[in-house]
Amino acid sequence: MKILRWLDKYFEEVIVLSLLAIMVIIMGIQVFMRYAVNYSLSWPEELTRYMFIWFVFIGMSYAVKYDIHIRINILETFVPKIEKTLRVIQDIFFFVFCCYMLPYAFKAVKMLIKTNQHSPAMQIPMYAVYVALLIGLILTIFRLVQKYVIILKDAKKVNHTTEVNKQ
């Protein structure tokens, strides 16, 4: 149970921060090699590109977890009373979009495993890159559901407390 709580709290953070730190180190080495040693390595750009893809899709889940994902808020700015309703509607659309994309992501990963495609410079299996989309969508769906389960639990607690106080 302790491990699950830790994963719930830190899973995305650990992955995103690790990827970002490793990308900075790799690109720092590439810049050093290119300008100080006058020799360019062939693999850093490819590796950091694939790490960035993982960063984005895991970061999508992280953003949902903390409710900091990109949203259109022009209506919220002009009509603040409907902010909560619009947030729910936006989350529903995002949830539907993620659910819609899930079979396509699965199909893409399955096809890449079947065709056994590899990246040009490092010979990384391409399904290892595309599985980031699949995992990111699954995590995002999980975080969206988790968000509303928590909201409903908190609402039940508030209603229960209100009823107890009335008696």
Backbone as a printed PyTorch tensor [residue, N CA C, xyz], in Angstrom:
tensor([[[  0.8140,  -1.1890,   0.0000],
         [  0.0000,   0.0000,   0.0000],
         [  0.8640,   1.2610,   0.0000]],

        [[  1.9710,   1.1870,   0.7330],
         [  2.8880,   2.3130,   0.7920],
         [  3.4920,   2.5920,  -0.5930]],

        [[  3.8040,   1.5230,  -1.3120],
         [  4.3800,   1.6610,  -2.6510],
         [  3.3590,   2.2860,  -3.5970]],

        [[  2.1100,   1.8640,  -3.5080],
         [  1.0680,   2.4340,  -4.3630],
         [  0.8660,   3.9150,  -4.0810]],

        [[  0.8970,   4.2910,  -2.8090],
         [  0.7660,   5.7140,  -2.4640],
         [  1.9370,   6.5170,  -3.0270]],

        [[  3.1430,   5.9510,  -2.9160],
         [  4.3280,   6.6360,  -3.4460],
         [  4.2120,   6.7800,  -4.9650]],

        [[  3.8070,   5.7060,  -5.6440],
         [  3.6380,   5.7670,  -7.0950],
         [  2.5800,   6.7880,  -7.4910]],

        [[  1.4810,   6.8120,  -6.7410],
         [  0.4220,   7.7700,  -7.0260],
         [  0.9220,   9.2030,  -6.8950]],

        [[  1.7570,   9.4150,  -5.9140],
         [  2.2370,  10.7690,  -5.6390],
         [  3.3950,  11.1970,  -6.5510]],

        [[  4.3170,  10.2850,  -6.8390],
         [  5.5740,  10.6850,  -7.4870],
         [  5.8760,  10.0400,  -8.8440]],

        [[  5.0550,   9.1420,  -9.3360],
         [  5.3950,   8.3930, -10.5560],
         [  5.7670,   9.3020, -11.7220]],

        [[  4.8540,  10.1870, -12.0860],
         [  5.1120,  11.0670, -13.2320],
         [  6.2820,  12.0100, -12.9680]],

        [[  6.3610,  12.5400, -11.7380],
         [  7.4300,  13.4810, -11.4180],
         [  8.8040,  12.8550, -11.6040]],

        [[  8.9660,  11.6390, -11.0980],
         [ 10.2710,  10.9670, -11.1930],
         [ 10.6430,  10.7430, -12.6490]],

        [[  9.6940,  10.2650, -13.4410],
         [  9.9890,   9.9970, -14.8570],
         [ 10.2940,  11.2900, -15.5960]],

        [[  9.4470,  12.2940, -15.4280],
         [  9.6250,  13.5580, -16.1560],
         [ 10.9310,  14.2520, -15.7630]],

        [[ 11.2040,  14.3210, -14.4690],
         [ 12.4460,  14.9720, -14.0280],
         [ 13.6780,  14.1940, -14.4760]],

        [[ 13.6210,  12.8790, -14.4220],
         [ 14.7520,  12.0660, -14.8770],
         [ 14.9990,  12.2710, -16.3640]],

        [[ 13.9260,  12.2330, -17.1540],
         [ 14.0790,  12.4360, -18.5940],
         [ 14.6580,  13.8080, -18.8970]],

        [[ 14.1470,  14.8230, -18.2200],
         [ 14.6400,  16.1850, -18.4620],
         [ 16.1160,  16.3110, -18.0950]],

        [[ 16.5040,  15.7610, -16.9580],
         [ 17.9040,  15.8380, -16.5260],
         [ 18.8160,  15.0970, -17.5060]],

        [[ 18.4090,  13.9240, -17.9220],
         [ 19.2300,  13.1420, -18.8640],
         [ 19.3120,  13.8500, -20.2140]],

        [[ 18.2040,  14.4430, -20.6750],
         [ 18.2330,  15.1670, -21.9500],
         [ 19.2000,  16.3490, -21.8830]],

        [[ 19.1760,  17.0770, -20.7780],
         [ 20.0800,  18.2260, -20.6260],
         [ 21.5330,  17.7560, -20.6400]],

        [[ 21.8250,  16.6770, -19.9410],
         [ 23.2040,  16.1490, -19.8990],
         [ 23.6470,  15.6970, -21.2860]],

        [[ 22.7940,  14.9420, -21.9680],
         [ 23.1570,  14.4320, -23.3060],
         [ 23.3790,  15.5830, -24.2800]],

        [[ 22.4760,  16.5650, -24.2820],
         [ 22.6570,  17.6830, -25.2090],
         [ 23.8510,  18.5470, -24.8080]],

        [[ 24.1360,  18.6310, -23.5140],
         [ 25.3450,  19.3410, -23.0690],
         [ 26.6000,  18.6620, -23.5920]],

        [[ 26.6190,  17.3350, -23.5330],
         [ 27.7550,  16.5760, -24.0760],
         [ 27.8700,  16.7990, -25.5780]],

        [[ 26.7250,  16.8060, -26.2740],
         [ 26.7480,  17.0150, -27.7290],
         [ 27.2750,  18.4040, -28.0800]],

        [[ 26.8440,  19.4090, -27.3380],
         [ 27.3290,  20.7770, -27.5860],
         [ 28.8320,  20.8430, -27.3240]],

        [[ 29.2800,  20.2460, -26.2300],
         [ 30.7150,  20.2160, -25.9270],
         [ 31.4890,  19.5200, -27.0480]],

        [[ 31.0030,  18.3650, -27.4630],
         [ 31.7020,  17.6110, -28.5150],
         [ 31.7500,  18.4010, -29.8170]],

        [[ 30.6500,  19.0570, -30.1480],
         [ 30.5780,  19.7670, -31.4240],
         [ 31.4530,  21.0140, -31.4440]],

        [[ 31.4680,  21.7840, -30.3530],
         [ 32.1640,  23.0690, -30.3680],
         [ 33.5480,  23.0440, -29.7180]],

        [[ 33.7540,  22.1840, -28.7490],
         [ 35.0590,  22.1430, -28.0890],
         [ 35.9890,  21.1320, -28.7530]],

        [[ 35.4560,  19.9900, -29.1020],
         [ 36.2740,  18.9200, -29.6770],
         [ 36.1930,  18.9120, -31.2020]],

        [[ 35.1960,  19.6370, -31.7450],
         [ 34.9810,  19.7120, -33.1830],
         [ 34.6380,  18.3380, -33.7820]],

        [[ 33.8560,  17.5750, -33.0270],
         [ 33.4170,  16.2560, -33.4790],
         [ 31.9690,  16.0750, -33.0340]],

        [[ 31.0920,  15.7990, -33.9740],
         [ 29.6750,  15.6580, -33.6640],
         [ 29.3160,  14.1820, -33.5240]],

        [[ 28.6390,  13.8560, -32.4380],
         [ 28.1540,  12.4910, -32.2290],
         [ 26.8700,  12.2810, -33.0390]],

        [[ 26.6370,  11.0530, -33.4510],
         [ 25.4800,  10.7880, -34.3150],
         [ 24.1970,  10.4760, -33.5440]],

        [[ 24.2860,  10.0950, -32.3080],
         [ 23.1140,   9.5950, -31.5850],
         [ 22.3920,  10.5670, -30.6450]],

        [[ 23.0040,  11.6500, -30.1300],
         [ 22.3150,  12.4590, -29.1120],
         [ 20.9970,  13.0930, -29.5550]],

        [[ 20.9440,  13.6200, -30.7810],
         [ 19.7040,  14.2580, -31.2260],
         [ 18.5700,  13.2520, -31.2950]],

        [[ 18.8560,  12.0720, -31.8110],
         [ 17.8250,  11.0450, -31.9190],
         [ 17.3430,  10.6000, -30.5380]],

        [[ 18.2760,  10.3520, -29.6490],
         [ 17.9040,   9.9030, -28.3060],
         [ 17.1090,  10.9650, -27.5610]],

        [[ 17.5590,  12.2120, -27.6230],
         [ 16.8260,  13.2640, -26.9140],
         [ 15.4520,  13.5090, -27.5410]],

        [[ 15.3290,  13.3350, -28.8430],
         [ 14.0170,  13.4760, -29.4920],
         [ 13.0570,  12.4290, -28.9450]],

        [[ 13.5090,  11.1970, -28.8300],
         [ 12.6430,  10.1270, -28.3180],
         [ 12.3720,  10.2990, -26.8210]],

        [[ 13.3480,  10.7880, -26.1050],
         [ 13.1280,  11.0630, -24.6830],
         [ 12.1280,  12.2090, -24.5060]],

        [[ 12.1980,  13.1800, -25.3980],
         [ 11.2580,  14.2930, -25.3380],
         [  9.8320,  13.8230, -25.6040]],

        [[  9.6760,  12.8790, -26.5210],
         [  8.3560,  12.3070, -26.7910],
         [  7.8070,  11.6540, -25.5210]],

        [[  8.6390,  10.8760, -24.8210],
         [  8.2290,  10.2780, -23.5560],
         [  7.9010,  11.3710, -22.5380]],

        [[  8.7410,  12.3920, -22.4820],
         [  8.5440,  13.5190, -21.5670],
         [  7.1730,  14.1570, -21.7800]],

        [[  6.8050,  14.3880, -23.0250],
         [  5.5350,  15.0470, -23.3420],
         [  4.3470,  14.1870, -22.9250]],

        [[  4.3680,  12.9040, -23.2570],
         [  3.1990,  12.0760, -22.9780],
         [  3.0590,  11.7230, -21.4990]],

        [[  4.1620,  11.5640, -20.8040],
         [  4.0690,  11.3710, -19.3550],
         [  3.7220,  12.7060, -18.7010]],

        [[  4.2460,  13.7880, -19.2540],
         [  3.9320,  15.1280, -18.7630],
         [  2.4600,  15.4750, -18.9240]],

        [[  1.8080,  14.9080, -19.9400],
         [  0.3830,  15.1140, -20.1410],
         [ -0.3880,  14.5910, -18.9160]],

        [[ -0.0140,  13.4310, -18.4500],
         [ -0.6430,  12.8510, -17.2590],
         [ -0.3360,  13.6920, -16.0200]],

        [[  0.8960,  14.1440, -15.9150],
         [  1.3090,  14.9940, -14.7940],
         [  0.4720,  16.2810, -14.7620]],

        [[  0.2680,  16.8760, -15.9260],
         [ -0.5030,  18.1170, -16.0020],
         [ -1.9550,  17.9020, -15.5860]],

        [[ -2.5230,  16.7720, -15.9690],
         [ -3.8940,  16.4650, -15.5640],
         [ -3.9470,  16.2440, -14.0580]],

        [[ -2.9550,  15.5570, -13.5330],
         [ -2.9130,  15.2640, -12.0970],
         [ -2.9730,  16.5490, -11.2680]],

        [[ -2.2620,  17.5760, -11.6950],
         [ -2.2170,  18.8400, -10.9550],
         [ -3.1190,  19.9210, -11.5680]],

        [[ -3.9380,  19.5280, -12.5320],
         [ -4.8810,  20.4330, -13.1800],
         [ -4.1910,  21.6670, -13.7600]],

        [[ -3.0750,  21.4260, -14.4230],
         [ -2.3150,  22.5250, -15.0230],
         [ -2.1630,  22.3550, -16.5310]],

        [[ -2.9830,  21.4760, -17.1030],
         [ -2.8760,  21.2670, -18.5460],
         [ -3.4410,  22.4630, -19.2980]],

        [[ -3.0830,  22.5520, -20.5450],
         [ -3.4950,  23.6830, -21.3740],
         [ -5.0030,  23.6120, -21.5920]],

        [[ -5.6380,  24.7480, -21.4670],
         [ -7.0730,  24.8230, -21.7210],
         [ -7.4000,  26.1970, -22.2880]],

        [[ -8.5070,  26.2540, -22.9750],
         [ -8.9790,  27.5270, -23.5130],
         [ -9.8440,  28.1630, -22.4340]],

        [[ -9.4420,  29.3350, -21.9690],
         [-10.1590,  29.9350, -20.8410],
         [-10.6930,  31.3380, -21.1110]],

        [[-10.9340,  31.6640, -22.3520],
         [-11.4440,  32.9950, -22.6700],
         [-12.8320,  33.2060, -22.0690]],

        [[-13.6890,  32.1780, -22.1200],
         [-15.0220,  32.3000, -21.5260],
         [-14.9490,  32.4130, -20.0080]],

        [[-14.0320,  31.6500, -19.4120],
         [-13.8540,  31.6990, -17.9610],
         [-13.4350,  33.0930, -17.5100]],

        [[-12.6600,  33.7530, -18.3330],
         [-12.1790,  35.0960, -18.0040],
         [-13.3400,  36.1010, -17.9810]],

        [[-14.2190,  35.9860, -18.9680],
         [-15.3190,  36.9430, -19.0700],
         [-16.5410,  36.5680, -18.2280]],

        [[-16.7160,  35.2650, -17.9840],
         [-17.8610,  34.8080, -17.1910],
         [-17.3440,  33.8430, -16.1210]],

        [[-16.7880,  34.3620, -15.0410],
         [-16.1740,  33.5100, -14.0170],
         [-17.1380,  32.5370, -13.3390]],

        [[-18.4460,  32.8220, -13.3810],
         [-19.4190,  31.9490, -12.7340],
         [-19.4780,  30.5600, -13.3680]],

        [[-19.1220,  30.4650, -14.6280],
         [-19.2220,  29.1720, -15.3150],
         [-17.8810,  28.4240, -15.3890]],

        [[-16.8940,  28.9050, -14.6510],
         [-15.5560,  28.3050, -14.7080],
         [-15.5720,  26.8210, -14.3580]],

        [[-16.2120,  26.4470, -13.2630],
         [-16.2330,  25.0410, -12.8360],
         [-16.9280,  24.1640, -13.8700]],

        [[-18.0240,  24.6510, -14.4000],
         [-18.7600,  23.8910, -15.4160],
         [-17.9050,  23.7040, -16.6670]],

        [[-17.2360,  24.7590, -17.0970],
         [-16.3870,  24.6670, -18.2860],
         [-15.2160,  23.7090, -18.0620]],

        [[-14.6600,  23.7090, -16.8740],
         [-13.5530,  22.7930, -16.5700],
         [-14.0120,  21.3390, -16.6740]],

        [[-15.1960,  21.0690, -16.1760],
         [-15.7340,  19.7100, -16.2660],
         [-15.9570,  19.3360, -17.7360]],

        [[-16.5240,  20.2450, -18.5030],
         [-16.7680,  19.9910, -19.9280],
         [-15.4460,  19.7540, -20.6580]],

        [[-14.4430,  20.5760, -20.3700],
         [-13.1290,  20.3990, -21.0000],
         [-12.5180,  19.0580, -20.6200]],

        [[-12.6480,  18.6700, -19.3600],
         [-12.1240,  17.3740, -18.9280],
         [-12.8590,  16.2240, -19.6040]],

        [[-14.1570,  16.3700, -19.7920],
         [-14.9250,  15.3300, -20.4860],
         [-14.4370,  15.1960, -21.9270]],

        [[-14.2640,  16.3160, -22.6080],
         [-13.7580,  16.2750, -23.9810],
         [-12.3640,  15.6470, -24.0380]],

        [[-11.5180,  16.0090, -23.0990],
         [-10.1600,  15.4580, -23.0570],
         [-10.2040,  13.9550, -22.8010]],

        [[-11.0690,  13.5300, -21.8800],
         [-11.2410,  12.1110, -21.5740],
         [-11.7100,  11.3570, -22.8160]],

        [[-12.7090,  11.8870, -23.5020],
         [-13.2340,  11.2480, -24.7150],
         [-12.1390,  11.1760, -25.7770]],

        [[-11.3710,  12.2570, -25.9320],
         [-10.2790,  12.2680, -26.9060],
         [ -9.2520,  11.1870, -26.5790]],

        [[ -8.8480,  11.0780, -25.3200],
         [ -7.8650,  10.0630, -24.9190],
         [ -8.4010,   8.6540, -25.1490]],

        [[ -9.6580,   8.4420, -24.8070],
         [-10.2750,   7.1230, -25.0400],
         [-10.3600,   6.8150, -26.5360]],

        [[-10.6580,   7.8360, -27.3350],
         [-10.7330,   7.6680, -28.7850],
         [ -9.3570,   7.3090, -29.3590]],

        [[ -8.3120,   7.9460, -28.8530],
         [ -6.9620,   7.7300, -29.3850],
         [ -6.3310,   6.4200, -28.9270]],

        [[ -6.8010,   5.8680, -27.8290],
         [ -6.2020,   4.6720, -27.2380],
         [ -6.1170,   3.4830, -28.2030]],

        [[ -7.1940,   3.1150, -28.9070],
         [ -7.0690,   1.9800, -29.8260],
         [ -6.0830,   2.2420, -30.9680]],

        [[ -6.0110,   3.4920, -31.4240],
         [ -5.0690,   3.8340, -32.4940],
         [ -3.6250,   3.7410, -32.0070]],

        [[ -3.3930,   4.1690, -30.7880],
         [ -2.0500,   4.0590, -30.2050],
         [ -1.6700,   2.5890, -30.0610]],

        [[ -2.6120,   1.7950, -29.5840],
         [ -2.3680,   0.3570, -29.4310],
         [ -2.0820,  -0.2810, -30.7930]],

        [[ -2.8630,   0.1040, -31.7950],
         [ -2.6830,  -0.4360, -33.1500],
         [ -1.3100,  -0.0480, -33.7160]],

        [[ -0.8760,   1.1960, -33.4670],
         [  0.4280,   1.6580, -33.9560],
         [  1.5630,   0.8790, -33.3000]],

        [[  1.4730,   0.6770, -31.9960],
         [  2.5160,  -0.0800, -31.2890],
         [  2.5430,  -1.5180, -31.7890]],

        [[  1.3720,  -2.1050, -31.9390],
         [  1.2660,  -3.4860, -32.4260],
         [  1.8790,  -3.6300, -33.8190]],

        [[  1.6020,  -2.6530, -34.7060],
         [  2.1490,  -2.6800, -36.0620],
         [  3.6700,  -2.5430, -36.0460]],

        [[  4.1780,  -1.6660, -35.1840],
         [  5.6270,  -1.4670, -35.1230],
         [  6.3420,  -2.6790, -34.5410]],

        [[  5.6990,  -3.3860, -33.6240],
         [  6.2870,  -4.6360, -33.1180],
         [  6.3240,  -5.6570, -34.2460]],

        [[  5.2280,  -5.7160, -35.0030],
         [  5.1190,  -6.6840, -36.1010],
         [  6.1350,  -6.4060, -37.2100]],

        [[  6.2980,  -5.1190, -37.5710],
         [  7.2150,  -4.7700, -38.6610],
         [  8.6660,  -4.6840, -38.2170]],

        [[  8.8900,  -4.6360, -36.9110],
         [ 10.2470,  -4.6190, -36.3540],
         [ 11.0900,  -3.4460, -36.8650]],

        [[ 10.4770,  -2.2530, -36.9200],
         [ 11.2000,  -1.0530, -37.3540],
         [ 12.1490,  -0.5860, -36.2610]],

        [[ 13.3010,  -0.0540, -36.6910],
         [ 14.2930,   0.4810, -35.7540],
         [ 14.6740,   1.8920, -36.1660]],

        [[ 15.1340,   2.6770, -35.2020],
         [ 15.5530,   4.0500, -35.4840],
         [ 16.8670,   4.0300, -36.2630]],

        [[ 17.1390,   5.0840, -37.0320],
         [ 18.3260,   5.0870, -37.8970],
         [ 19.6740,   5.0730, -37.1630]],

        [[ 19.8580,   5.9530, -36.2030],
         [ 21.1870,   6.0970, -35.6000],
         [ 21.4650,   5.0840, -34.4940]],

        [[ 20.4940,   4.8520, -33.6370],
         [ 20.7370,   4.0240, -32.4570],
         [ 20.1400,   2.6190, -32.5570]],

        [[ 19.3590,   2.3840, -33.5850],
         [ 18.6930,   1.0980, -33.7770],
         [ 17.7560,   0.7410, -32.6170]],

        [[ 17.1130,   1.7700, -32.0660],
         [ 16.1120,   1.5690, -31.0160],
         [ 14.8420,   1.0640, -31.6950]],

        [[ 14.2100,   0.0340, -31.1510],
         [ 12.9270,  -0.3940, -31.7380],
         [ 11.9280,   0.7620, -31.6730]],

        [[ 11.2730,   1.0550, -32.7680],
         [ 10.3730,   2.2060, -32.8250],
         [  9.1350,   2.0290, -31.9450]],

        [[  8.7800,   0.7910, -31.6450],
         [  7.6430,   0.6140, -30.7420],
         [  7.9740,   1.1580, -29.3550]],

        [[  9.2520,   1.1870, -28.9860],
         [  9.6610,   1.7370, -27.6870],
         [  9.4040,   3.2350, -27.6240]],

        [[  9.3790,   3.8820, -28.7760],
         [  9.0580,   5.3080, -28.8280],
         [  7.5440,   5.4940, -28.8080]],

        [[  6.8300,   4.7360, -29.6280],
         [  5.3870,   4.8970, -29.7600],
         [  4.6190,   4.4050, -28.5400]],

        [[  5.2010,   3.5310, -27.7620],
         [  4.5200,   3.0530, -26.5570],
         [  4.3610,   4.2000, -25.5490]],

        [[  5.1290,   5.2590, -25.7120],
         [  4.9790,   6.4440, -24.8570],
         [  3.5830,   7.0380, -25.0180]],

        [[  3.0760,   7.0610, -26.2460],
         [  1.7200,   7.5580, -26.4920],
         [  0.7100,   6.6800, -25.7810]],

        [[  0.8580,   5.3860, -25.9020],
         [ -0.0610,   4.4420, -25.2660],
         [ -0.0520,   4.5990, -23.7470]],

        [[  1.1220,   4.6310, -23.1640],
         [  1.2420,   4.7770, -21.7090],
         [  0.7430,   6.1490, -21.2600]],

        [[  1.0930,   7.1760, -22.0080],
         [  0.6330,   8.5230, -21.6620],
         [ -0.8810,   8.6410, -21.6870]],

        [[ -1.5240,   8.0500, -22.6860],
         [ -2.9860,   8.0850, -22.7620],
         [ -3.6240,   7.3190, -21.6060]],

        [[ -3.0840,   6.1390, -21.3090],
         [ -3.6170,   5.3320, -20.2040],
         [ -3.4660,   6.0760, -18.8790]],

        [[ -2.2840,   6.6420, -18.6520],
         [ -2.0670,   7.4060, -17.4120],
         [ -2.9780,   8.6330, -17.3250]],

        [[ -3.1800,   9.2970, -18.4490],
         [ -4.0370,  10.4830, -18.4710],
         [ -5.4850,  10.1060, -18.1750]],

        [[ -5.9570,   9.0240, -18.7810],
         [ -7.3060,   8.5440, -18.5040],
         [ -7.4300,   8.2030, -17.0250]],

        [[ -6.4360,   7.5120, -16.5010],
         [ -6.4360,   7.1580, -15.0710],
         [ -6.4990,   8.4070, -14.2060]],

        [[ -5.6810,   9.4070, -14.5120],
         [ -5.6500,  10.6320, -13.6980],
         [ -6.9540,  11.4270, -13.8040]],

        [[ -7.5760,  11.4310, -14.9820],
         [ -8.8610,  12.1230, -15.1170],
         [ -9.9380,  11.4290, -14.2830]],

        [[ -9.9810,  10.1020, -14.3560],
         [-10.9500,   9.3560, -13.5470],
         [-10.6570,   9.5690, -12.0640]],

        [[ -9.3850,   9.4830, -11.7000],
         [ -8.9860,   9.6710, -10.2980],
         [ -9.4060,  11.0550,  -9.7930]],

        [[ -9.2460,  12.0680, -10.6190],
         [ -9.6040,  13.4360, -10.2380],
         [-11.0760,  13.5240,  -9.8460]],

        [[-11.9450,  12.9250, -10.6450],
         [-13.3740,  13.0290, -10.3670],
         [-13.8250,  12.0710,  -9.2670]],

        [[-13.1330,  10.9730,  -9.0720],
         [-13.4170,  10.1040,  -7.9300],
         [-13.1080,  10.8610,  -6.6360]],

        [[-11.9910,  11.5520,  -6.6160],
         [-11.6200,  12.3490,  -5.4390],
         [-12.6230,  13.4720,  -5.2120]],

        [[-13.0310,  14.1510,  -6.2750],
         [-14.0200,  15.2320,  -6.1530],
         [-15.3280,  14.6910,  -5.5920]],

        [[-15.7750,  13.5430,  -6.0890],
         [-17.0310,  12.9510,  -5.6010],
         [-16.9200,  12.4910,  -4.1520]],

        [[-15.7630,  11.9160,  -3.7780],
         [-15.5570,  11.5070,  -2.3770],
         [-15.5940,  12.7240,  -1.4610]],

        [[-14.9240,  13.7970,  -1.8760],
         [-14.9190,  15.0200,  -1.0630],
         [-16.3220,  15.6050,  -0.9490]],

        [[-17.0930,  15.5440,  -2.0340],
         [-18.4650,  16.0590,  -2.0120],
         [-19.3280,  15.2280,  -1.0590]],

        [[-19.1300,  13.9070,  -1.0560],
         [-19.8760,  13.0370,  -0.1390],
         [-19.5380,  13.3670,   1.3140]],

        [[-18.2410,  13.6040,   1.5870],
         [-17.8140,  13.9550,   2.9420],
         [-18.4730,  15.2620,   3.3890]],

        [[-18.4930,  16.2400,   2.5010],
         [-19.0860,  17.5350,   2.8190],
         [-20.5820,  17.3620,   3.0800]],

        [[-21.2670,  16.5910,   2.2240],
         [-22.7080,  16.3590,   2.4110],
         [-22.9830,  15.6160,   3.7120]],

        [[-22.1560,  14.6290,   4.0000],
         [-22.3310,  13.8540,   5.2310],
         [-22.1040,  14.7420,   6.4610]],

        [[-21.0790,  15.5740,   6.4160],
         [-20.7700,  16.4770,   7.5300],
         [-21.9190,  17.4860,   7.7060]],

        [[-22.4570,  17.9910,   6.6190],
         [-23.5510,  18.9410,   6.6760],
         [-24.7900,  18.2980,   7.2980]],

        [[-25.0860,  17.0600,   6.8960],
         [-26.2390,  16.3500,   7.4490],
         [-26.0800,  16.0940,   8.9510]],

        [[-24.8590,  15.7040,   9.3670],
         [-24.5860,  15.4510,  10.7830],
         [-24.7460,  16.7450,  11.5760]],

        [[-24.2590,  17.8550,  11.0330],
         [-24.3590,  19.1430,  11.7290],
         [-25.7960,  19.6200,  11.8470]],

        [[-26.6470,  19.2870,  10.8620],
         [-28.0580,  19.6880,  10.8980],
         [-28.8110,  18.9520,  12.0190]],

        [[-28.3760,  17.7270,  12.2790],
         [-29.0540,  16.9290,  13.3240],
         [-28.5980,  17.4060,  14.6500]]])
